Amino acid sequence: MRSYFDRQLAVLNEELTEMGLLIENAISNAVAALSEQDIKLANDAIAYDKEVDRKEKDIESLCLRLLLRQQPVATDLRVISSALKMITDMERIGDQASDIAEIAKRRFNNPGLENMEHIRKMAQETINMVNKSIDAFVKKDTKLAESVIALDDRVDELFDKVKNDLVSILVKDPSSSEDALDLLMVAKYFERIGDHATNIAEWVLFSITGIQQ
């Protein structure tokens, strides 16, 4: 019975890893669609979000089967309950990547603001956070999870830089207010993605230590 349970936990790790990859692809395609004005990439990001939603349901079903059929011990209960919490945050990350892609579609054929350096960096940092948080769960690595939480400060700093960039541009060109608002929303979505990745890392720590952050 225990060997079967361990195999199912290994499946859970694989499913979470796949969900993490879907999220990374959604974020990457969304920001590329925005910077390259590419509708196909925007639609790809939205399609990835739909796959993320399906994966969330699959993982939820797996977790519930494990809870109902296998009589898990306390440590296993923490792992499964943490996974259920994690997929909620992961699904929201997929939603936010899709929201960024929708903004990219709306901005098609509108070059708008050229300076997206800090937004690109926010995208890179949040992808890194998502990747590390899932990896920390699979490897049961507390230090890796803690490094994700520390990275959230970096995302917040970049968000402040984006706001400052947009204010400077608006001072020079007030007519660019609509473009500035779009990019401010994009930056806000990335800030939220960073928050969700932090939540995931905190649930990883709980699954390992039993201590709620």
CORPE-V354493 format. One record per residue. N is the residue number from 0. RES is the residue in one small letter. PSI is psi in whole degrees, -180 to 180 (999 if undefined). OMEGA is omega in whole degrees, 0 to 359 (999 if undefined). D_FIRST is the distance of its C-alpha to the first C-alpha in whole Angstrom. Layout:
<<N	RES	PSI	OMEGA	D_FIRST> <N	RES	PSI	OMEGA	D_FIRST>>
This chain:
<<0	m	-44	182	0> <1	r	-39	181	4> <2	s	-37	177	6> <3	y	-42	180	5> <4	f	-43	179	6> <5	d	-38	177	9> <6	r	-39	179	10> <7	q	-36	175	11> <8	l	-36	177	13> <9	a	-39	176	14> <10	v	-41	178	15> <11	l	-44	177	17> <12	n	-43	180	19> <13	e	-42	180	20> <14	e	-41	178	21> <15	l	-39	178	23> <16	t	-43	179	25> <17	e	-39	178	26> <18	m	-39	177	27> <19	g	-40	179	29> <20	l	-39	177	31> <21	l	-42	179	32> <22	i	-45	178	33> <23	e	-43	179	35> <24	n	-39	179	37> <25	a	-47	180	38> <26	i	-47	182	39> <27	s	-45	180	41> <28	n	-37	182	42> <29	a	-47	182	44> <30	v	-34	177	46> <31	a	-39	178	47> <32	a	-39	181	48> <33	l	-46	184	50> <34	s	-30	184	52> <35	e	-2	181	52> <36	q	51	187	53> <37	d	109	182	51> <38	i	-36	180	50> <39	k	-44	179	47> <40	l	-38	177	45> <41	a	-45	179	45> <42	n	-35	177	44> <43	d	-42	179	41> <44	a	-42	179	40> <45	i	-38	178	40> <46	a	-40	177	38> <47	y	-38	180	36> <48	d	-39	178	35> <49	k	-37	176	35> <50	e	-37	177	32> <51	v	-43	179	31> <52	d	-43	179	31> <53	r	-41	180	28> <54	k	-37	178	26> <55	e	-44	180	26> <56	k	-40	179	25> <57	d	-46	182	22> <58	i	-39	178	21> <59	e	-44	179	21> <60	s	-42	179	19> <61	l	-45	180	16> <62	c	-43	181	16> <63	l	-38	176	17> <64	r	-42	180	14> <65	l	-39	180	12> <66	l	-39	187	14> <67	l	-29	189	14> <68	r	-21	192	11> <69	q	-5	180	8> <70	q	62	184	10> <71	p	150	176	11> <72	v	176	187	13> <73	a	-44	181	16> <74	t	-43	179	16> <75	d	-38	179	14> <76	l	-41	178	16> <77	r	-42	180	19> <78	v	-47	183	18> <79	i	-44	180	17> <80	s	-36	177	20> <81	s	-41	178	22> <82	a	-40	178	21> <83	l	-39	177	22> <84	k	-41	183	26> <85	m	-43	185	26> <86	i	-25	175	26> <87	t	-46	177	29> <88	d	-38	180	31> <89	m	-40	179	30> <90	e	-38	179	31> <91	r	-35	176	35> <92	i	-43	177	35> <93	g	-40	178	35> <94	d	-43	183	38> <95	q	-35	174	40> <96	a	-40	177	40> <97	s	-39	178	41> <98	d	-40	178	44> <99	i	-41	179	45> <100	a	-37	178	45> <101	e	-38	176	47> <102	i	-41	179	50> <103	a	-40	179	50> <104	k	-39	180	51> <105	r	-29	183	53> <106	r	7	181	55> <107	f	136	183	55> <108	n	21	176	59> <109	n	92	185	59> <110	p	-39	175	59> <111	g	-135	185	60> <112	l	137	185	59> <113	e	-28	186	59> <114	n	98	179	57> <115	m	18	185	53> <116	e	-48	184	53> <117	h	-30	176	51> <118	i	-41	177	49> <119	r	-41	179	48> <120	k	-38	176	47> <121	m	-42	178	45> <122	a	-46	181	43> <123	q	-43	182	42> <124	e	-41	182	41> <125	t	-38	175	39> <126	i	-43	178	37> <127	n	-42	180	37> <128	m	-45	180	35> <129	v	-47	181	33> <130	n	-47	183	32> <131	k	-36	181	31> <132	s	-41	178	29> <133	i	-42	179	27> <134	d	-40	180	27> <135	a	-37	179	26> <136	f	-48	182	23> <137	v	-42	183	22> <138	k	-7	184	23> <139	k	52	187	23> <140	d	104	182	26> <141	t	-37	181	28> <142	k	-39	178	32> <143	l	-42	178	31> <144	a	-42	179	30> <145	e	-34	179	33> <146	s	-31	176	36> <147	v	-46	180	35> <148	i	-39	179	36> <149	a	-33	181	39> <150	l	-21	181	40> <151	d	-32	177	40> <152	d	-37	179	44> <153	r	-42	178	45> <154	v	-41	178	44> <155	d	-39	177	46> <156	e	-42	179	49> <157	l	-36	177	49> <158	f	-43	177	49> <159	d	-38	179	52> <160	k	-39	177	54> <161	v	-46	179	53> <162	k	-43	179	55> <163	n	-41	178	58> <164	d	-46	185	58> <165	l	-37	177	58> <166	v	-43	180	61> <167	s	-41	180	63> <168	i	-40	180	63> <169	l	-35	177	64> <170	v	-40	181	67> <171	k	-34	185	68> <172	d	86	181	68> <173	p	-22	182	67> <174	s	-12	182	67> <175	s	19	186	63> <176	s	-38	181	62> <177	e	-43	177	60> <178	d	-41	181	58> <179	a	-41	180	58> <180	l	-41	177	56> <181	d	-48	183	53> <182	l	-30	175	53> <183	l	-40	177	52> <184	m	-41	178	50> <185	v	-47	180	48> <186	a	-39	179	48> <187	k	-39	177	47> <188	y	-41	179	44> <189	f	-37	177	43> <190	e	-41	179	43> <191	r	-37	177	41> <192	i	-42	176	38> <193	g	-40	178	39> <194	d	-42	180	38> <195	h	-39	177	35> <196	a	-37	176	33> <197	t	-42	177	34> <198	n	-43	179	32> <199	i	-46	180	29> <200	a	-37	179	30> <201	e	-37	176	30> <202	w	-32	175	27> <203	v	-46	179	25> <204	l	-41	178	27> <205	f	-42	182	25> <206	s	-28	182	22> <207	i	-46	189	22> <208	t	-22	184	25> <209	g	6	181	24> <210	i	123	179	28> <211	q	129	181	30> <212	q	999	999	32>>
